[in-house]
């Protein structure tokens, strides 16, 4: 009896460290932040729980533009990552041959450098007197007043560059699992390469695309580094606002409320995306591939 009970409890004991980790570093901080988001007070007199839900209303009314801008920038960056990352993953998966590991290593090599340093390097590259614009201005190809920094283009470009591997790798894994026999069968049935891509490769790669979108859209929408380094006053994202409220204004309740509004918006977007795409179909395709 004891041996049978121990065998039943063994999986739970093995999962216990993971559950404790989530409890200490995820559940408890979430509960603390949720409590903080409804408090009032200041850093000098302290904060007290007054169930002041008006923090959420005030946060949205004051920073709704930054919320919508963040979601828009994250969406555009995600679409660009799909457009750039899918061909890259496709080429490595089907044409990389014995060099697949080397190609993936080269793709990830820049990301051994700090996120901030990589973003700062684009600040130097895209500067008005940088290596890109300076020759173009000297050659008269662009106006001397033309600039890229402090524009949405620079911020979205930085987001796309920094989160591209999060799109490429899941798509590559999905494409790598496609049986070559399926492509051979489509060719035997007189399907063109375009038809094979549309009818075979794309459906079977959807689990990777789904994972890539989640891994890209969520952190890109909440990012603040790219907007800080590459953007300006008109490209502020909600991550910059939350950082300012926490570390500059020391208004912890409003910052916590803004964080939960952002979390709620992202969760709604993720669930809507999953429902539209069909999570059941994704699991079926993943099992089939």
Residue, then its C-alpha position, 0 to 999 in steps of 0.5 A: x500500500x505504501x509503495x503504491x501510494x508513493x508511486x502515485x505521489x512521485x510525480x507530484x514530489x518531482x514537480x514540487x520544486x517547480x511549483x515552489x519556484x512559481x509560487x515564490x517568484x510569480x504568484x506572490x509578486x503578482x498578489x503583492x502588486x495587485x494589492x499595491x495597485x489599489x493602495x493610496x499614499x506616498x513614499x514619505x508617509x507610506x502606502x495603505x490599502x484603501x481599495x482605490x480602484x480609481x488608480x486603474x481609471x486614472x492610469x488608463x485616462x492619462x496614458x491610453x495613448x502610450x498603451x495603444x502605441x505599445x500594442x501597435x508597435x508590438x504588432x508591427x514588429x511581430x508582423x515584420x519578424x514573421x515576414x523576415x523570420x519565416x524565409x530565414x527559418x525555411x531556408x535553414x531548415x530545408x537548404x541548410x544541409x550540414x551547416x544548420x547548427x552553424x547557421x543558427x549559431x550565426x543567427x544567435x551570435x549577436x545575442x550573446x551581447x547585452x540587450x542594451x548594448x545591441x540597442x545602443x549600437x543601433x543608436x550610433x548606426x542610425x545617428x544623423x552623423x552615423x555610418x548610414x545617414x552621413x554618407x547619404x547626406x554628403x552625397x545629397x541623396x537625402x535631405x540634411x534635416x532627414x533623421x531616423x532616430x526619435x521616430x517610430x521607424x527607429x523604435x519598431x526597427x529596434x524591436x524587430x531586430x531584438x526579437x527576431x530570433x524569438x520568431x525564427x527559432x520556433x518556426x525553424x523547429x516546426x519546419x524541421x519536423x516536417x517529413x520530407x516525404x510529405x513534400x515529395x508526395x506533393x511533388x508527385x501529385x504535380x503540386x508546384x513549389x508555391x502550392x506545396x508551400x501553401x498547402x503543406x509547409x504553411x499549415x504544418x508550420x503554424x505551431x511554430x508561428x503561433x509560439x513565435x508570435x507569443x514570444x515576440x508580441x508580448x515582450x515587444x509590446x512591454x519593452x522600454x529599452x528601444x523606446x528609451x534609446x532609439x525613440x523620443x517624446x513622441x514614441x514613448x511606450x507604456x513600459x517607459x511610463x511604468x519605469x518612470x512611475x516606479x523609479x522617478x515619480x515613486x508612485x507605486x500604486x499607479x505603476x502597479x495598476x498600469x502593469x496590470x492594465x498592460x498584462x490584461x490587454x496582452x492576455x486578451x490579445x493572446x486569447x483572441x489570437x489563439x481563439x481565432x487561429x484555433x488552438x485545437x487545430x494547432x495541437x492537431x497540426x503539432x501532433x501530425x508534424 
